[in-house]
Amino acid sequence: MALAQPVLNPAQQQVLDALACAPRDRPIFEEDLGAQLRSHLEDGLEPLVPVLDTLGIDQLWVSKHKVGSILGCEVRFLADEEIGFDGWTVPRARGTVAHRAIELSMNVPGEAVPAQLVEHALAILTEGETNGLADWLQALSEFERADLRGSAINDVCAFLESWPPLEPKFRPRSESKVRVELFDGRITLAGKVDLTLGVAEGMRAGKVLVDLKTGGFSPVHLDDLRFYALIEAVVRGVPPRRVASHYLESARLVPEDVTAPMLASAAERAVAAVRRWVELRAGGAEPVRKIGPMCRWCPVLSTCDVGQAHLASRDDW
């Protein structure tokens, strides 16, 4: 007896229509594409290795956030580098808890209950060792924990209401880590994809990489996903067929097909960012200020006339 197909709401059907693709319609890439992209990265970054020796840097860890920050306001980037991670807060922990709960929803039998998923995710993370998160969770007050729990439940509800059930045949994975090690690990490009679906068949692309967002659209989100696609292409030898950002609050999906020119552009962007990073670390360049929405959260805003003037000119500030 065949199982009844789940009835999808319009938002879920929209996601399914945007990401589904018949095998015959999936792109086939050249067999040496991954090797070409690796060579592009190595050729562009090799001159930096002796500079890393001079600076006493054993390993440079390059994430999408680092690349985006370097190519944004360099003054803020250097300030953030100096400050480092300054501790967990409810807004920072919200995404970690929600993503873990969403991961559980893909594997729990029966109906997924958001409150139960979040409570179990909190229990797992409270006993874990993730950048001091466990210690921070253990020290939360009753009201702070309730705030965190409520915001995470809201995100999980939004995901479950906007996405079709992720059947095993979709091969769903959450928080998938992938990285490219160059020059014996001296420079590493690394990423952690919120949601991965599908699998390649030979050089026929099949994967879809998805970033889940709690805020609104930003052009840098497209670059972040292209960075992930680049790493995937180098590591697996075949890139994903599509990437997408999904905005939980608006149930908006922004997909993009992966192409060889896109990946080449992503490699060039990563090389440019790392070059500039090393140049700034070496003190051989004056950091450039760039204005934008992120000025309002900048740690050096109080001493930045350019940023203050920009925010003063905006009605929403």
Contacts in CASP RR format, 6 or more apart in sequence:
PFRMAT RR
TARGET T0000
AUTHOR 0000-0000-0000
METHOD contacts of the structure
MODEL  1
MALAQPVLNPAQQQVLDALACAPRDRPIFEEDLGAQLRSHLEDGLEPLVP
VLDTLGIDQLWVSKHKVGSILGCEVRFLADEEIGFDGWTVPRARGTVAHR
AIELSMNVPGEAVPAQLVEHALAILTEGETNGLADWLQALSEFERADLRG
SAINDVCAFLESWPPLEPKFRPRSESKVRVELFDGRITLAGKVDLTLGVA
EGMRAGKVLVDLKTGGFSPVHLDDLRFYALIEAVVRGVPPRRVASHYLES
ARLVPEDVTAPMLASAAERAVAAVRRWVELRAGGAEPVRKIGPMCRWCPV
LSTCDVGQAHLASRDDW
6 164 0 8 1.000
6 165 0 8 1.000
8 16 0 8 1.000
8 164 0 8 1.000
9 161 0 8 1.000
11 161 0 8 1.000
11 162 0 8 1.000
11 251 0 8 1.000
12 161 0 8 1.000
12 162 0 8 1.000
12 163 0 8 1.000
12 164 0 8 1.000
13 164 0 8 1.000
14 253 0 8 1.000
15 162 0 8 1.000
15 163 0 8 1.000
15 164 0 8 1.000
15 246 0 8 1.000
15 253 0 8 1.000
16 164 0 8 1.000
18 244 0 8 1.000
18 253 0 8 1.000
18 255 0 8 1.000
19 197 0 8 1.000
19 208 0 8 1.000
19 242 0 8 1.000
19 244 0 8 1.000
19 253 0 8 1.000
19 255 0 8 1.000
21 206 0 8 1.000
21 241 0 8 1.000
21 242 0 8 1.000
23 201 0 8 1.000
23 204 0 8 1.000
26 204 0 8 1.000
26 205 0 8 1.000
26 206 0 8 1.000
26 241 0 8 1.000
27 204 0 8 1.000
27 205 0 8 1.000
27 241 0 8 1.000
27 257 0 8 1.000
27 258 0 8 1.000
27 259 0 8 1.000
28 203 0 8 1.000
28 204 0 8 1.000
28 205 0 8 1.000
29 203 0 8 1.000
29 205 0 8 1.000
29 233 0 8 1.000
29 238 0 8 1.000
29 239 0 8 1.000
29 260 0 8 1.000
30 36 0 8 1.000
30 203 0 8 1.000
30 260 0 8 1.000
31 203 0 8 1.000
33 233 0 8 1.000
33 237 0 8 1.000
33 238 0 8 1.000
33 239 0 8 1.000
33 260 0 8 1.000
33 263 0 8 1.000
34 233 0 8 1.000
34 234 0 8 1.000
34 237 0 8 1.000
34 238 0 8 1.000
34 239 0 8 1.000
35 237 0 8 1.000
37 230 0 8 1.000
37 233 0 8 1.000
37 234 0 8 1.000
37 263 0 8 1.000
37 264 0 8 1.000
37 267 0 8 1.000
38 180 0 8 1.000
38 182 0 8 1.000
38 234 0 8 1.000
40 264 0 8 1.000
40 267 0 8 1.000
40 268 0 8 1.000
40 271 0 8 1.000
41 180 0 8 1.000
41 182 0 8 1.000
41 189 0 8 1.000
41 234 0 8 1.000
41 267 0 8 1.000
41 270 0 8 1.000
41 271 0 8 1.000
42 182 0 8 1.000
42 183 0 8 1.000
44 271 0 8 1.000
44 275 0 8 1.000
45 182 0 8 1.000
45 183 0 8 1.000
45 187 0 8 1.000
45 271 0 8 1.000
45 274 0 8 1.000
45 275 0 8 1.000
46 183 0 8 1.000
48 187 0 8 1.000
48 274 0 8 1.000
48 275 0 8 1.000
48 278 0 8 1.000
49 183 0 8 1.000
49 186 0 8 1.000
49 187 0 8 1.000
51 278 0 8 1.000
51 282 0 8 1.000
52 58 0 8 1.000
52 60 0 8 1.000
52 186 0 8 1.000
52 187 0 8 1.000
52 278 0 8 1.000
54 282 0 8 1.000
55 278 0 8 1.000
55 281 0 8 1.000
55 282 0 8 1.000
57 281 0 8 1.000
58 186 0 8 1.000
59 185 0 8 1.000
59 186 0 8 1.000
59 187 0 8 1.000
59 188 0 8 1.000
60 186 0 8 1.000
60 187 0 8 1.000
60 188 0 8 1.000
60 274 0 8 1.000
60 277 0 8 1.000
60 278 0 8 1.000
61 188 0 8 1.000
61 190 0 8 1.000
62 187 0 8 1.000
62 188 0 8 1.000
62 189 0 8 1.000
62 190 0 8 1.000
62 270 0 8 1.000
62 273 0 8 1.000
62 274 0 8 1.000
62 277 0 8 1.000
63 190 0 8 1.000
63 191 0 8 1.000
64 191 0 8 1.000
64 223 0 8 1.000
64 224 0 8 1.000
64 227 0 8 1.000
64 228 0 8 1.000
66 273 0 8 1.000
66 277 0 8 1.000
67 223 0 8 1.000
67 227 0 8 1.000
67 269 0 8 1.000
67 270 0 8 1.000
67 273 0 8 1.000
67 274 0 8 1.000
68 220 0 8 1.000
68 223 0 8 1.000
68 224 0 8 1.000
68 273 0 8 1.000
69 76 0 8 1.000
69 77 0 8 1.000
69 80 0 8 1.000
70 77 0 8 1.000
70 273 0 8 1.000
70 274 0 8 1.000
70 276 0 8 1.000
70 277 0 8 1.000
70 280 0 8 1.000
71 269 0 8 1.000
71 272 0 8 1.000
71 273 0 8 1.000
71 276 0 8 1.000
72 290 0 8 1.000
73 288 0 8 1.000
73 289 0 8 1.000
73 290 0 8 1.000
73 291 0 8 1.000
73 292 0 8 1.000
73 294 0 8 1.000
73 295 0 8 1.000
73 298 0 8 1.000
74 276 0 8 1.000
74 280 0 8 1.000
74 287 0 8 1.000
74 288 0 8 1.000
74 289 0 8 1.000
74 290 0 8 1.000
75 287 0 8 1.000
75 288 0 8 1.000
75 289 0 8 1.000
75 300 0 8 1.000
75 304 0 8 1.000
76 294 0 8 1.000
76 298 0 8 1.000
76 299 0 8 1.000
76 300 0 8 1.000
77 280 0 8 1.000
77 287 0 8 1.000
78 280 0 8 1.000
78 287 0 8 1.000
79 298 0 8 1.000
79 299 0 8 1.000
79 300 0 8 1.000
80 299 0 8 1.000
83 299 0 8 1.000
85 131 0 8 1.000
87 136 0 8 1.000
88 131 0 8 1.000
88 132 0 8 1.000
88 133 0 8 1.000
88 136 0 8 1.000
90 144 0 8 1.000
90 147 0 8 1.000
90 148 0 8 1.000
90 151 0 8 1.000
91 151 0 8 1.000
93 133 0 8 1.000
93 136 0 8 1.000
93 137 0 8 1.000
93 148 0 8 1.000
94 148 0 8 1.000
94 151 0 8 1.000
94 152 0 8 1.000
94 155 0 8 1.000
94 214 0 8 1.000
95 152 0 8 1.000
95 155 0 8 1.000
95 214 0 8 1.000
96 125 0 8 1.000
96 130 0 8 1.000
96 133 0 8 1.000
97 118 0 8 1.000
97 121 0 8 1.000
97 122 0 8 1.000
97 125 0 8 1.000
97 148 0 8 1.000
97 149 0 8 1.000
97 152 0 8 1.000
98 118 0 8 1.000
98 121 0 8 1.000
98 151 0 8 1.000
98 152 0 8 1.000
98 155 0 8 1.000
98 156 0 8 1.000
98 159 0 8 1.000
98 212 0 8 1.000
98 214 0 8 1.000
99 174 0 8 1.000
99 175 0 8 1.000
99 194 0 8 1.000
99 212 0 8 1.000
100 121 0 8 1.000
100 124 0 8 1.000
100 125 0 8 1.000
100 174 0 8 1.000
100 175 0 8 1.000
101 114 0 8 1.000
101 117 0 8 1.000
101 118 0 8 1.000
101 120 0 8 1.000
101 121 0 8 1.000
101 152 0 8 1.000
101 156 0 8 1.000
102 117 0 8 1.000
102 155 0 8 1.000
102 156 0 8 1.000
102 159 0 8 1.000
102 174 0 8 1.000
102 195 0 8 1.000
102 212 0 8 1.000
103 174 0 8 1.000
103 175 0 8 1.000
104 112 0 8 1.000
104 117 0 8 1.000
104 120 0 8 1.000
104 121 0 8 1.000
105 112 0 8 1.000
105 117 0 8 1.000
105 156 0 8 1.000
105 159 0 8 1.000
105 160 0 8 1.000
106 166 0 8 1.000
106 172 0 8 1.000
106 174 0 8 1.000
108 117 0 8 1.000
112 160 0 8 1.000
114 153 0 8 1.000
114 156 0 8 1.000
114 157 0 8 1.000
114 160 0 8 1.000
115 149 0 8 1.000
115 153 0 8 1.000
117 156 0 8 1.000
118 149 0 8 1.000
118 150 0 8 1.000
118 152 0 8 1.000
118 153 0 8 1.000
118 156 0 8 1.000
119 149 0 8 1.000
121 152 0 8 1.000
122 137 0 8 1.000
122 145 0 8 1.000
122 148 0 8 1.000
122 149 0 8 1.000
122 152 0 8 1.000
125 133 0 8 1.000
125 134 0 8 1.000
125 137 0 8 1.000
126 134 0 8 1.000
126 137 0 8 1.000
126 138 0 8 1.000
127 134 0 8 1.000
128 134 0 8 1.000
137 145 0 8 1.000
140 148 0 8 1.000
155 212 0 8 1.000
155 214 0 8 1.000
155 248 0 8 1.000
158 248 0 8 1.000
158 249 0 8 1.000
158 251 0 8 1.000
159 212 0 8 1.000
159 248 0 8 1.000
161 251 0 8 1.000
162 246 0 8 1.000
162 248 0 8 1.000
162 251 0 8 1.000
163 246 0 8 1.000
166 172 0 8 1.000
166 197 0 8 1.000
170 197 0 8 1.000
170 198 0 8 1.000
171 196 0 8 1.000
171 197 0 8 1.000
171 198 0 8 1.000
171 199 0 8 1.000
172 195 0 8 1.000
172 196 0 8 1.000
172 197 0 8 1.000
173 195 0 8 1.000
173 196 0 8 1.000
173 197 0 8 1.000
174 194 0 8 1.000
174 195 0 8 1.000
174 196 0 8 1.000
175 192 0 8 1.000
175 193 0 8 1.000
175 194 0 8 1.000
176 192 0 8 1.000
176 193 0 8 1.000
176 196 0 8 1.000
177 190 0 8 1.000
177 191 0 8 1.000
177 192 0 8 1.000
178 190 0 8 1.000
178 191 0 8 1.000
178 192 0 8 1.000
178 193 0 8 1.000
178 228 0 8 1.000
178 231 0 8 1.000
178 232 0 8 1.000
178 235 0 8 1.000
179 188 0 8 1.000
179 189 0 8 1.000
179 190 0 8 1.000
179 191 0 8 1.000
179 231 0 8 1.000
179 235 0 8 1.000
180 188 0 8 1.000
180 189 0 8 1.000
180 190 0 8 1.000
180 231 0 8 1.000
180 234 0 8 1.000
180 235 0 8 1.000
181 187 0 8 1.000
181 188 0 8 1.000
182 188 0 8 1.000
182 189 0 8 1.000
187 274 0 8 1.000
189 227 0 8 1.000
189 230 0 8 1.000
189 231 0 8 1.000
189 234 0 8 1.000
189 270 0 8 1.000
190 231 0 8 1.000
191 227 0 8 1.000
191 228 0 8 1.000
191 231 0 8 1.000
193 209 0 8 1.000
193 210 0 8 1.000
193 211 0 8 1.000
193 228 0 8 1.000
194 210 0 8 1.000
194 211 0 8 1.000
194 212 0 8 1.000
195 209 0 8 1.000
195 210 0 8 1.000
195 211 0 8 1.000
195 212 0 8 1.000
196 207 0 8 1.000
196 208 0 8 1.000
196 209 0 8 1.000
196 210 0 8 1.000
197 207 0 8 1.000
197 208 0 8 1.000
197 210 0 8 1.000
198 206 0 8 1.000
198 207 0 8 1.000
198 208 0 8 1.000
199 206 0 8 1.000
199 207 0 8 1.000
200 206 0 8 1.000
200 207 0 8 1.000
200 236 0 8 1.000
200 238 0 8 1.000
202 238 0 8 1.000
203 238 0 8 1.000
204 238 0 8 1.000
205 238 0 8 1.000
205 239 0 8 1.000
205 240 0 8 1.000
205 241 0 8 1.000
205 258 0 8 1.000
206 240 0 8 1.000
206 241 0 8 1.000
207 232 0 8 1.000
207 239 0 8 1.000
207 240 0 8 1.000
207 241 0 8 1.000
208 240 0 8 1.000
208 241 0 8 1.000
208 242 0 8 1.000
208 243 0 8 1.000
208 244 0 8 1.000
209 225 0 8 1.000
209 228 0 8 1.000
209 229 0 8 1.000
209 232 0 8 1.000
209 240 0 8 1.000
209 242 0 8 1.000
209 243 0 8 1.000
209 244 0 8 1.000
210 243 0 8 1.000
210 244 0 8 1.000
210 245 0 8 1.000
210 246 0 8 1.000
211 221 0 8 1.000
211 224 0 8 1.000
211 225 0 8 1.000
211 228 0 8 1.000
211 243 0 8 1.000
211 244 0 8 1.000
211 245 0 8 1.000
211 246 0 8 1.000
212 246 0 8 1.000
212 248 0 8 1.000
213 221 0 8 1.000
213 245 0 8 1.000
213 246 0 8 1.000
213 247 0 8 1.000
213 248 0 8 1.000
214 247 0 8 1.000
214 248 0 8 1.000
214 249 0 8 1.000
215 247 0 8 1.000
215 248 0 8 1.000
215 249 0 8 1.000
216 247 0 8 1.000
216 249 0 8 1.000
216 250 0 8 1.000
217 245 0 8 1.000
217 247 0 8 1.000
217 252 0 8 1.000
217 254 0 8 1.000
218 293 0 8 1.000
221 245 0 8 1.000
221 254 0 8 1.000
222 245 0 8 1.000
222 254 0 8 1.000
222 256 0 8 1.000
223 266 0 8 1.000
223 269 0 8 1.000
225 243 0 8 1.000
225 244 0 8 1.000
225 245 0 8 1.000
225 256 0 8 1.000
226 243 0 8 1.000
226 256 0 8 1.000
226 262 0 8 1.000
226 263 0 8 1.000
226 265 0 8 1.000
226 266 0 8 1.000
226 269 0 8 1.000
227 266 0 8 1.000
227 269 0 8 1.000
227 270 0 8 1.000
228 243 0 8 1.000
229 239 0 8 1.000
229 240 0 8 1.000
229 243 0 8 1.000
229 258 0 8 1.000
229 262 0 8 1.000
229 263 0 8 1.000
229 266 0 8 1.000
230 239 0 8 1.000
230 263 0 8 1.000
230 266 0 8 1.000
230 267 0 8 1.000
230 270 0 8 1.000
232 239 0 8 1.000
232 240 0 8 1.000
233 239 0 8 1.000
233 240 0 8 1.000
233 258 0 8 1.000
233 263 0 8 1.000
239 258 0 8 1.000
239 263 0 8 1.000
240 258 0 8 1.000
241 257 0 8 1.000
241 258 0 8 1.000
242 255 0 8 1.000
242 256 0 8 1.000
242 257 0 8 1.000
242 258 0 8 1.000
243 255 0 8 1.000
243 256 0 8 1.000
243 258 0 8 1.000
244 253 0 8 1.000
244 254 0 8 1.000
244 255 0 8 1.000
244 256 0 8 1.000
245 253 0 8 1.000
245 254 0 8 1.000
246 252 0 8 1.000
246 253 0 8 1.000
246 254 0 8 1.000
247 253 0 8 1.000
247 254 0 8 1.000
256 262 0 8 1.000
276 285 0 8 1.000
279 285 0 8 1.000
280 287 0 8 1.000
289 304 0 8 1.000
289 306 0 8 1.000
289 307 0 8 1.000
291 306 0 8 1.000
291 307 0 8 1.000
291 310 0 8 1.000
292 310 0 8 1.000
295 301 0 8 1.000
295 304 0 8 1.000
295 307 0 8 1.000
295 310 0 8 1.000
295 311 0 8 1.000
296 311 0 8 1.000
296 317 0 8 1.000
298 304 0 8 1.000
298 307 0 8 1.000
301 307 0 8 1.000
301 308 0 8 1.000
301 311 0 8 1.000
311 317 0 8 1.000
END
